[in-house]
Structure formats: C-alpha cells, structure tokens
Amino acid sequence: MTDSNSRPLAVFDLDNTLADTAHRQHFLEVRPKDWAAFFAAAPADPPLAEGIALAVRSARECEVLYLTGRPERCRRDTLEWLAAHGLPEGRVYMRGNADRRPARFTKLEILRRLAQDREIRVLVDDDELVCDDAERAGFTVVRARWAAKSAALQEAQEREGRT
C-alpha cells in the first residue's frame, strides 16, 4: 500500500553510481584487503557527472534517498560528500558495521520495506546483481554503467558483503 500524499522515491547507490571509486580500488586488490584505507579514501571520490545529474533531475518529481553498502561508520564522511557535491538532501540507508551479507540482499530488504508505504519510482545502482534482483522483485532500475568496472569491487559487494 502506498501513501498517495507522498512523493515517489528515487533511490540512489553511491559507489560507482554517484562517486567514482577508481582512485581507491587498489586497496581491494591486495591481500589482505585494506578496508580501513578503502573507506578512509572515500571523501576524495570524484563525483560521477551522469549520476549526479540524474539525482538532481529526479529530485524535481521524487524524494531522493541513498542506499549504500558502505558501513554505518562512514556516515559522517558520506553526508559531507553528498553535501559538498550538491546532491539533493535525503535519507541515507547504510549497512550495519557488522553486516557482511551481499549488497543484493541488504538492499533488496530495504527496498521492500520502503515499498510497503511508498512508491519507488526508480533504483539507480551499478551492481548488476542488485539490479537483477530488484528487477525480478518488480522495481524499475537504471543500471549505472558510467563508471569503470572493478572486479575487486564486485567481489567485495557480492562475496565479502563490504560495500
């Protein structure tokens, strides 16, 4: 059931959808992965123009919110990054610090919860598995394919439940 008095939701991922993580991928390409350095470098992520423009356009008709696999401990840096790059204000849903489930599970769980009382107009995400599962669940998806793909990031998202 949706609340007809509320604007629909446009849900945006962060890493490689709005923020270019290429400069910090090397922290995931070593053994063991340097997660502390990977997340510490996030405030320096350059914005991805295509994703930023889509979020700004979406805010004209929708309430924009952010759904990321980043852990909760990154909240302050994430909020500061969003504000610094002129993104629409919106709630930010983050993974619990100890939650290691794949992003496709954590994100779909939150999407389903949000959809109980709000229309979700679109999910914008770069993770193909998240997009596949969201489409199968009936959500409209825009696949963010404007950032360079990273095998290390894909492994982190799916196998290690880290981002």
N, C-alpha and C positions, 0 to 999 in steps of 0.2 A: 504494500500500500504506500502510495507516495503522498507527500504533503503538497497540495496544489498551491499553497500560498508561498512556497519557497522556490527560489531559482534552481534550475538543474545544476548538477555538479559537473565540473570538468576536472579530472584527476590527472595530475602530472607526476611522473617519476622524476628523479633528479639526475643521478649519474648517467651520463651519456645520452640524456634527453634534454636537460637544461644546462648541465655542467659538463664540460669536457675534461674527462679524467686521464687523458693520454699522458700528461706530464707525470702522473704518479703510478702508472701501470707497472713500472719496473719494481716497485715494492712487492708486487704479487708474483713476479717472475723468478724470485729467489726461493730457496728452501732453507730454513722455514720462511714462510711469507711474513713480511713485516707489516702487520696490520696497524700497529700504532702509528708508524710513519705514513702509511697509506691514508689513514683518516686525518692525521695531522696536516697533511698537504692539501686537503680539500678546500680550505679557504682561498687557495691560489688558483682554483679551477677557472679557466676562461669560460665565459658564457657561450652557449651554442645559439647563434642568431635565429635559426629556424625554430627551435623550441621556445625561445623567449618570445618571439613574435606570435607564435601560436597561443601561448599562455595569455599574452596581453589581449589578443583578439578574443579569446574565449571569455575573458572577464567582462566583455560587453554584454553577454547574454547569460553567463553562468557564474556561479560561485566557484572560484578556483581553489582547489586544495592539493596538497602534495602528499604523495605516498611513496616512501623510500625504504629501501632495505638497509639504510645506514642505521647504526645503533643509536639508541637514545642519548648516549653520552656525547654525541655530536650535535645535539640540538642547538646550542648557542651558536656554534660556527655556521650551522645550516641556516638559521634565521638571519644572521648577519649577512651571509652570502646572498640570500634571496632579496633582502632589502637593498643591498649595495648594487644589485643588478636590475633594479626597477621592476621586479616581479610583483604581480598582484598579491595583496595580503591574503592569507588563507591559512587554514589549519594545516598542521604538518603531522602526519602519521609516520612514526618511526618504529623500527624493530626494537624489542626489548634487548637490553645489553647481553643477556644470556640466551637469546632465541637464535638457534642455528638452523631452523627449518629453511628449506629453499624459498626464495622470494616468491615463486609462483604459488606456494601455499599461504604464506603470510599475507601477501597482497590480495589474493582472492578472498580470504577470510574477511579482511577489512572491507573490500568492495561489497561483498554480500551483506554485511552488517549495515553499511551505508545505504544500500539499495532498499532496505526494509522500509525506510520512510522518506527517501529522496530519489528523484530521478537522476541517474548517472548518464549524462549526455555522451561523455567520451572518457576513455582512459588513454593516456599517451605514455608509452613506455618503449624502451629499446630492447628489453629482454624478450626474445622470441617465445620462450616457454610461458612466460607470464601472459603475453599477448594471446597465444594459442588457448590457454586455459580460460582466460577472460572471454574470448570469443565463444568458446564452447558453452560457457555459462550464460551467454546471451548479451554480453556487454559490447558496445561499439568501441572499437580500438583503432587508434592511429599508431602505427609502428614507427618509432623514431629511428630512422635509418640514416641520420645525417652525421653521426659520429663514427669514427673508425672503430671497427670491431676489435675486441681483445679476447683472445682465448683465455687469458688469465682471469679476466673479469667474469667471463661466462662460467668458468669453473667455480669461482668464488660465489657467484649468485646461486648456482644450482647444487653443487656438491658440498660446499662449506657453509652455506647459509650466512654469509658475512656482509653482503651488500645487495 
